[in-house]
C-alpha cells in the first residue's frame, strides 16, 4: 500500500470517528480547527524541505518536546487531537533521535522516545486503538521507547508498549507487548530471537540506512541533509597517476638544456623541487588524516559512497572540461615562455566555453541515475567544484613551467586545509552531504581566485584570443585529452560499476580504502613531477638520453614501492579500524588487495612521464584505452563473483585494478624498452623484497605486544636490513643527508630563539 493511499484512509477513518475518539466533547468549530491544523501539518509542513521550519512547527505550534539533535524527516504523518492534548499527554523525542521518512506517529495517547533512537522509514507507532465497531474505540495508552533503540522499516508498535533500552525491532515486526532491554525481536507478533551486548547498544546507535552509525554514537544532522562524505579528495591522487597534467606540481621552466651540463646543479634542483612539493604534501596529508578520523565515522559507508559516487562522475565529466590542456601548456610554456600570456588566456577561454557542457552532462546523469534528491544536489555541487578547480589549472600549469612550485603547494595546502577543517566543523554542527559538498565548491572558488591573483606576478593573462588560436590549442591538446579521458575513465570506472552493481555501503568500503590508497600516490607523483623537466630536456639530445635519465626515477620508485606495499598490507586491519571504525571492517581485505597494486602503479606513473617527455603520449593513450576496456570486463565478472561469495564486491574491483596495472606494466616496458631497467635495478628490487619480508616477520613476531610496538619493531628491522643490504645509492644517501641538514638548519635557530 502506498503512503498516499494509507494517509487517505487515515483521514477518512479519523473523519468518521473523531467525535467518539476524542477525550473531550468538542464543538463543530473546534473539530474543524483541529482537522485543518492536522491537514496543514501532514500535507504541507511535513513536505517542507527545511529542517528548521518543520521542527519549529512541531515544537512551538504542536508542543512536541524535542531534544538537541532530534530530527523528524520529511513526509511523516502525525496523529493528534490538538496542541493542548499533546502538551497534557506529554510527547518527547530525545536527543539525537531520528524518525525517518514516511513514518506514522500517533500522539493521541502520549509518546516518549529516548535518546539516540532510530525509527526507520515507514514504521508506525500507535498509542490509540481507534478501531471501528469496537468497545475499546478511543482507548489511548502511551508508548515508551527507551534510549538506543532501533526500530526497523515498516515495523508496527501497538499502544501501551514499552521497548527497553538498546532493543532492536526487526523490519516488519508487530510489537504487541513489552520488549526487554537489549532484546532483538522479529515477526508478527514480535518475539525475541536473540539479544545484544550493552557495548553494541552504545555504539550502534543508528542504522546505516538513513542515519549514520558512528563509534561515538549518532551525530545530529538536519534531516534533509543526508550524510556525505569526505571532504574530499576521493581518488584525486589516483587520477594524478595517469594524467600527467594533473600529476605535475610546479616544475621546470628552462627550455632544453643539456641534462648533464650541470649534474650537481640539476640534482640540487630536483631535490629542491621535491622538498617544496613534499612540504606542501605533508601539510595536506595531515589535514586529510584529521578529516578522515572524524567525517567518515559520522557519515558511515553509505554516506561515504554517496560522495565517492559523485566524485567519480564529476571526475569523468571533468576530463571534457580539462581537454588535456594542462600537459600541453606545461610543455609549450617550457619551450616558449614568452607566449605564456596568450597560452594561459586561451586555455581559460577554452575551459569557460566547455563548462556549460559539463554542467549539462551532470544534469543528464542525475536524470538517468535517479539517486534521490540529496545525492543529486551533492553531484551538482561536486561538479561545480570540479569546474572551478579546472579553471584554475591553466595558472597552475604556468607555475609549474616557470618553476614557481611554492604556489602550487600554497594552493594545495589552502584547498585541503579548508575542506578538512570546515568539513569537520560542519559535521560537528550536524550537517551532512549537501553542506560538505557546498564547502568543497566554495573552497574551490577561493583557490581559483587566489591562483588568478598570484599568477599576475609572473604572467599577464591575455584573454583576447582568436577562434584560430583556440582551435589550434584544442587540436594540439587532443592527444593529451584522450590520454586523460581514458585514464580517468579507467580509474573511476570501478567505482561507477560498484555503484551500479552493488549498494552505497559497498561503494563506501571501496571509497574508504581509496582515501588511504590515494595518499600513497604522492610519492611517485612528486618524483615524476620533479624529473619531468629533466626528461623533456634530455629528449632534445636524443632518445638514448631520455632512457638514461629515466633509469634513476624508475629505479628509485620501484625500490620505494615494495616496502610501502608490504607495510600497507601489514597494517591494513589496524589502519582501517583506527581511521574509520569497526563498521568499515569489510574494507580491510580490499586494502590488502590494493596494496599489491602499489608497485605496478608507481612504475606506470613514471613510464607515462617518460613517454610524455618523448612526445609519445599517444602511445600511452592507446595503452590506457585498452585498459579502459579490459578493466570493466574484469569488473563485470569479478564484482558479482566477490559480491555473491563474500558479500563484498569491492574485493573484485580491487583485484581487477591489480591485474590491469600488471598488464599495463608489461605494455609500458615493451614500449619504453626493457633495458630501461638494468641489473642494478633488479638487484635493488630483490634486496627491497628481502628487507620487506624481514619487516613482515618482525612485525608479526612482535604483534602480541600490540600494534604500535610491533610497527616500530618492523620499521627498525626494515631500516637495518636496508642499510645492511646497501639498497640506497650514494646519490640517494647524499640527498637524504642534504635534506636532513637543511631541515636542521631551519629548525635549530627557531628552537634557540624560542
N, C-alpha and C positions, 0 to 999 in steps of 0.2 A: 504494500500500500504506500503511495507517495505521501510525502509530508504535507502537500497541499490538501489532498483528499482527507487525510487524517485530521488536519486542523479544521476543515469544513465540518466534519462530523462532530468535532468537539464543540464548535459554535452552535450547531443545531441541538446537540444534547443539552448544552447549558441554557439555551433559549427555552426549551421545554420544561426544564426542572429548576430554573433559577429561583422561583418563588418558594419552592419546597426545600431547596437545599441550603439557602442562606440561613445563618443562625438567628437573624432577626427579621421580622416582617419589614418590608421596605415599600415605600410609595412607588408609584409608576415613574416619577421623575428620578428618584434615586436609582432604580433599576436601569433606566435609560442612561443615566450618567455613568454608572459602572460599566455598562456594555460598551458605551462609546470609549471610555478610558481603556477598557480591555482590548477593544478593537485597535485603537491607536497604538497601544503598547506592542501588540503582537503582529500587526500588519504594517506598521510604519517604523516605530522606534527600533524594533528587532532587526530591521534590514538596513539601518543606517550604518555605513562603513566607518564609523568613528567610535572608537573605544570610549573616549571622554564623554561624548553626548549620550551614548547608551547607558553608561554607568551612572551619569548624573541623573538620568531619568529613574533608573531602578532605585538608586539610593535616596534621592531627595523627593521625588514625587511618590513613588510607591512605598518607600520606607524600609527597603531591604538593607540590613546592616552588612557591609562588605568589608572584609579585612584588606590589609595592604597587599597589593599584587593579585587580588582576586579578579577573575575575569569570567564574563558570560559572553560567549561567542555569538555572532550574528545568527538569526533565523531560529532562535529558541522561542518556544511557546510557553507562556506563563499563565496558570490559572490563579485567580484571586477574586475575593469578594469586594475588595476595596482597600485603599491605603490604611484606613483605620483598622480594618480586620488584620492586615499584615502586621501592623505595629502591636496589636493586642496579642496575637498568636505568637509572635516572635519568629522572625526569619533571619537567619545569619549564615553568611558564606565566609568561611575562614580565610586566613592569609594564604596567598599563593595557590588557591584552589581554582580549578577550571571546570566550567560547564561548556562542553563543546557544541559544535553546530548541530542544529536540528533537534535538540533535547526538548522534552516536555516536562515542565516543573510545576507541580501542584503545591500552592502555598496556602490552601484553604484550611489545612489543619495544623499548620506550623511546620517549619523545617529548619534543622540545624545541620550545617555542613562544617566539619572541622578544617584544620589547616592542611595544606598540601594534598588535597583530594582531587582526583581526576574523574569526571563524569564524561565518558566517551560519547561520540556522536550518536544521536537519535535514541539515547537512553530515556526512560520515563520514570519519574519519581512521583508517586501518588500519595496524597495524605487524606483523601476523602473518598468514600466508596462511591457514592453518587450513581448507583445502578438503578435503572428504571424498573418499576414493578417490584421493588424490594423494600421490606420493612426497615432495612438498615440505610435506606437512602438518606443522605445528609449527614451521616456519621462521619466525624473527622477525627483523625488520630495522627499526632506528629510523628515525623520520621527523623531519626538521628543518625548521622553519618560521621563517625569519628575520624581522627587525624590519619593521614597517609593511606586512605582507602582508594582503590582503583575499581571503578565500575565500568565494565566493558560495553562495547557497542550494542545498542538495542536491548540492553537489559531492562527489566521492569522491577521496581521496588514498590511493594504494596504498603498501604497505610499501617502505621504503628510499629514499623520495623526499626530496629537498631542494628547498624552494621559496625562491628567493633574495629578498633584501631588496627590499621595495617592490613585489613582483609582485602581480598580480591574477588570481585563478582565477574564471572565469565560472560562473554558475549552471548546475548540472547537468553540469559538466565532470568527466571521469575522468582524473586525473593519474597516469600510469604511469611517467614519467621526470622527471628533474630539470628545474626551471623556473629560467631565468636571472633575475638581478636585474632589476627594473623591467619585466619582460615581462608582457604581458596574454594569457592563454591561454583558449581556449574549445574545446568539442567533446569527443567521445569516440572515440578518445583525445584528450586535450587537446593542442592545437597553438598555437603563438604566432601572434597575428594583428596585434599592434602592441606598442608599449611606451609608457611614460610617463616624464616627466621626474623627476629627483630631487626637485625642489621640490614636485611633485604628491604624491610619495610621502610627503614630510614633512608636508604639510598635510592631505591626505585620509587620515587615519589610520583612520577608521572609516566604515562605510556609514551612510547616513541612515535605515535601516530601524529597527533596534532600538537602536543606539548612535549617539550624536550625533557628527557630524563637526564639528570646530572648527578655526579657523585656527591655533590653537596646539597642535594635537594633541587627543587624547582626554582628557576629564575623567572620572576613575573615578567610578562610581556603583554602588550596590547594584543587583543585577540585578532585584530585584523592584520597583525604583522607576524606571519608565520616565520619561524626561525629560518635563518640562512647561515651562511657561514662565512666564513672565512675570509676574513679580511684579506683578503687577498690576493694570493698570487696564483692560486690554482696550479697550473702547470707551466707558469711562465718560464721557469728555469729550464724545463724540458724543451720549450719552444726555442730557446736560445741554441739548443744543441744543433739544430739543423737549419736555422735561419741565421746565416752569418750576420745579417743586418741587425737582428735582434740581439745577437750574442755580443756584438762588439761593445766594449767600453771605449773610452777615449783612447785614441790611438795616434799614432804616427801621422806626421804631416809632410815629411820631406819627400819630394819626388825621388825617383830612382837613384839611389846612391849605392855604391858598391857595398855588398853585405859584409865584406871582410876588410873594408878600408880602415875602420877603427874598431877592432873587435872589442877592446876593453870598454870603449865608449858605448858601443852597441849593447854589450852585456849590462852595463850600468843603466842604460835607458830602459831596457826590458825590465830590470829589477825595479826601477823607479815606477814604471807603468804598473807592474804587478802590485807594488806597495800601495799606490793610490787606489787601485781597484779593490784590493783586499781590505784596506782600511774601511772603505765605504761598505763593503760586503759584511764585515764583522758587525757593524752597527745595524745594518738592515737585518742580518741574521738574528741578532739579539732581539730586535723588535718583533720579528716574526715568531721567534720562540715564545716571547711573552704572550703574544696574541694566541698562539697555538695552545698554550697552557690554560687559557681562560675561555675563549669564544667557542671552540668546538664542543667543549663539555656542556655548555648551555644549549647548543643547537642540536646535538645528537647526530647520529648517522644520517637520518632522513633530511634534517635541515642542512647538513653539510652537502648532501647530494644535490639539493636544490641549487645552491650557488655554484658548485662544481659543474653541474649541467649547463647553467647559464654561461659560465666562463668558457666552457668548451664550444658552445655555439657561437658566442661572441668572438672567440679566438679564430675560429674558421672564417667568420664573416670579416674579421679584421684583415685577413690576407688580401681581400679585394681592395680594401682601402689603402693598405700599405703599398701594393702594386710593385713590391721589390725595389722601391726607390732608395731605401737606406743603403743597401750594399752598393748600388750604383753611385750614390752620392759620395760615399767614403772613397771609393776608388777614383772618381773623377776629380774630387777636390784635392786629393793627394797629388794627382798628376798636374792639374791646372788650378792652383789655389786662387788665381786672380778671377776665376769665373765663379767663385763660391757664392757671391751675392745673387747672381742670376739663377744658379743651380738650386739654392735653398728656396728662393722665392717661387720658382716654377714648381718645385716639389710640393710646397704648401698649397698652391692653387690647384694642382692636380688632386691632392687629397681632399680639399674642400669640395671639389666637383664630384668626387666619388662618395662623399659622406652620406648624401641622401639615399644612394643605392643601398648602402649598408643598413641604414635605418629601416628602409622598406623591406629588406630581406629579413630583418629581425621580426618585424610585424607579421610577415607571411609565415615564418617559422612558428611564431606563437599561435597563429590561427590553426596551423596543421597539428601542432603538438597537443593542444588542449590541456595544458599543465595546470590550469587553475589561475585565479586572479593574482594572487601574491607572487607565484612563480613567474607569471608573465611580466609583472612590474619589475621583478628582480632582473629578468632578461633585458628589459628596456634600459634599466639603469646601468647594468654591466656593459651593454652595447655602447651607451653614452660614454662610459669610462674608456672603452676601447678606442672610440673615435677621438676623444681628447688626447689620449696617450699617443696615438699615431700621428696626430697633428704636431706633436712636439718632436717627433723623430727627425725631421729634417735639420732642426737646430742641433740635436744630439749627434747626428752624423757629421755636422761641421765641427763640433767639439772634438770628436774622435779623430777626424782627419787633421785637425790643427793641433793635436797633442794637448788639448785642454781637458785632461781626464778628470780633474777635480770637480768640474761642473757636472759631469755625469754622476760622480759619486754624490755630490750635493743633492741632485735631483732624486737619486735613488733613496738616499737617507730620508729626505723630507717625505717622499711618497710613502715608503714603508712605515716610517715612524708615525705619521699622521693616520694612516689606515689602521695601524695596530692599536695605538693609544686611544684614538677616538672610538674605534670599534669596541674596545674593551669597556669604555665608559658607556657606550650605547647599550651594551649587553647588561651591564650592572644596573642601568636605569630601566631595563625591562624591554628594550627594543629588540627587534629581530631582523628578518631578511630585508625588508624594504628600507629601513633606516641604514643598515650596514651597506647595502648596495648604493644607496644615495650618498653615503660618506665616501665610498670609493670613487664615484663620479665627481663629487665636489673636490676631492684631493687631486684628482687628475687634472681638473681645470686649473687649480692653483699651480701645479707643477708646469703645466703648459705656459701659463703667464710668466713664471719665473724663467723658464728657458728662453722665452722671447726677449725678456729683459737682459739676461746675461749675454745672449749672442750678439747684442748690439755693440758690445765692446770689441768684437772681432770681425763681425760680418754685418754689413748693412743689407738687410733682406730686400731684394728688389722684386716686388710682385707684379711689375709691369711686363708680364711675359707675353708671348705671342702663341697663337694656335700651333704654329710650326714647331716652336721650341718645346711646347708641351707634348706634341706628338712624337718628337724625337726622343724626349725623355721616356715617354711611355713605351716606345718601341725598344729602346736600349735596355729598359728595365724588365722587359718581358721574361728574359731568361732567369733573372733573379726572382721575379714574381712567381714564375712556375715552380722554381726551387722552393720558395717559401710556401706556396699553395700546397704542394704535395707533402712538404714537411709538416705543416700544421695539421693538414687532414690526417696524416699518418699518426701524429702524436695525440690527436684528440678523438680519433675515431673509436678507440676502445671505450672511452667514457661515454660517447654518444650511443654506442651499441649497448653498453651496460644499462644506460637509462631507458633504452627501448626494450631490452630483453629481460631486465630484472626490475627490482623496486629501488626507490631512492636510498634505502638503507644500505644495499649492496654498493651502490654508487658512492655512498658516504664512506664505506670501508676502503674502497679504492682511492677516493679522494684524500682520506687521511694518510695513506701511505705515500701518495704522490706529494703531499705537503712536505713530508720529511725528505722524500726522494729528491725533489726539485732543489732543495737547499744544497745538496751534494753536487749539483751541476755547476756550481760557481767555480770549482777548481779547473775543469777543462775549459770553461768559458774564459776565465781570466788568462790562462796560458795561451789559448788560441788568439785571444784579443791582443795580448801583448806581442805575440810573434807575427801577426798578420802583416804589419808594415815591413818587417824584415823579409818575409816571404815574397811580398809584392816587389820589393827592391831587388831581391835575388833573381826574380823572373826576368828582369831586364838583361841579365847576364847569361841566360840560358836555363833550360830545364834542369840540367845537372846541378846547378847551383841551388835550385829550389829544393831538390831532393836532399842535398847535403844539409841545407838549412833546416829541413823538416825533421831530420833524424833526432835532433835534440828534444824538441817538444813531444814527439811521438814516444821516444824512449822514456822521458820523464813521466808522461801521463800514464803510460802503461804500468810503470813501477808503482806509482801512487795508487792506481785504481785497485790493485789486488788487496792490500790491507784495508782499504776503505770498504770494499765489498765484504771481506771477511768480518770486519768489525760490525757492519750493519746487520748482517745475518746473525751475528753473535748476540747483539744486544736488542734485537727486534722485540722480543716479548716485554722486556723491561721498558724500552722506549715507548712502545705503543701504550702500555698501561700507565706509565708516568705522565705522558703528554695528553692522551685523550681519555683515559679512564677505562674501566672494565667493559663498558658497553661496546668498545671497539676491539674486543678480543679477536674477532674474526679477521681483523686486518693484519694480525701477526704473520700467518702463512703467506699473505700477499707480499708483505715486506721482505720476507726471507727469499721469495722467488725473485722479486725485483732486485735484490742485492746482487744476484748473478748477472744482472743486466748492466751493472756499472762499468766493468772493463770494456765490453764492446761499445757502449755508448760513448765513453771517454775517447776511445780510439776513433770512432766515427766523427766526433766533433772536430778533431784535428785534421783528419783526412779531408773533410769538407773544406776546411780553410786552405789546405794545400791546393785543391782543385780550384778554389776561388782565386787564389793568387795567380794560378796559371791560366785564368780566364777560361776554365773548362767547367764552369758551374752547370752548363747544360748537360754534361755527362752525369754529374751527381744528381741532377734533376731527374734524369731517366731512372737512376737507382731509387730515388725517392718515390717516383711514380710506380715502380714495380713493388716497392714496399707498401705503398698505399693500397695496392690490390691484394698482395699476399696476406698482409696483416688482418684485414677484415674477413678474408676467407678462413684464416685460422680461428678468429674470434667466433665466427658462425658455428664452428664445431666445438671449440674448447669452452666457450662461455656456457652454453646449455649443458655440456658434459659435467663441468665442475659445479654448476648450479644444481643439477639434479643429484649428483653424487655427494657433494659436500655442502650443499645449500649456500654456496659462495661462488658466484660467477666471476668475482674479481680475481680469483686464482687463475682462471682460464685466460682472462685478459692479460695478466702479468706474464704467464707462460708464452702467450702469443708475442708479447713485446720482446722477450728474451730471444726467442727463435728468430724473429725478424731481424733483430740487431746483429745476430751472428751471421746471418745471410748477407747483410749489408757490409759487414766487416770483410767477408770473403770478396765481395764485389769491389769494395774500395781498394783493397790491397792489390787486386788484379789490375785495376785501372791506374792507380798511382805507381805501382811497381813494387813487387815484394821485397826488392833489395833496399827499400827504404828502412827495413828492419835488418840490422846487421847481427853478427854473432854476439856482440856485447849486449844488445838489447835482449836477445833470448836468454843470455846468462843472467842478466839482472832480473828479468821477469821470473826465472826459475828460483833465484835467490829470494825474491819477494814472496813467492808462494811458500817457500820453506819457512821464512820468518812469520808469515801469516798463520801457517799451520802451528808453529810454536806458540803464537799468541792464543790461538784457539785452545790448545792443550792446557796451557797455564790457566786460562780463564775458567775452563770447566773444572779443572782440578781445585781451584780456589773458590768455586761457586758456593759451597756450603757456608763460607764466611760472609756472603752477601754480594749483591750486585756491584756496589761501589768498590770494595776491596778487591774483588776478582777482576774488575775492569782495570784498576790501577796495576795489578799484577800482570795482566795480559799486555797492557801497553808497555810496561817496563821490559817484559820479555821481547816484545816486538822491536823496541829501540836497541836493546842489547844484541839481538840477532842481526839487525840491520847493520850495526857497527862492526860486528864480528865478520859478517859476510861481505863487508865493504860494498854495500849496494849503492850508496851515494857516490857520485863522481867528484873529482876535485873542484870543478866549476860550481857544482851544486853546493858543496860544502862552503866554498868561498861566498856564494850568495847568502847562505844561511848565516855565516859569521858577520857579513856586512849588514844584514838586516838586524841582527841582534845588537851589533854595535850602534847602529843608527837609533834603534829603539831606546837603548840605554842612554845615549847622548841626549835624547829628548826628555826622558823621564827623570833622570838623576837630578838635573838642575831644578826641576819642579818640586821634587821632594825636599831638596835642600832649602829652597826658598820658602816652602811651607813650614 
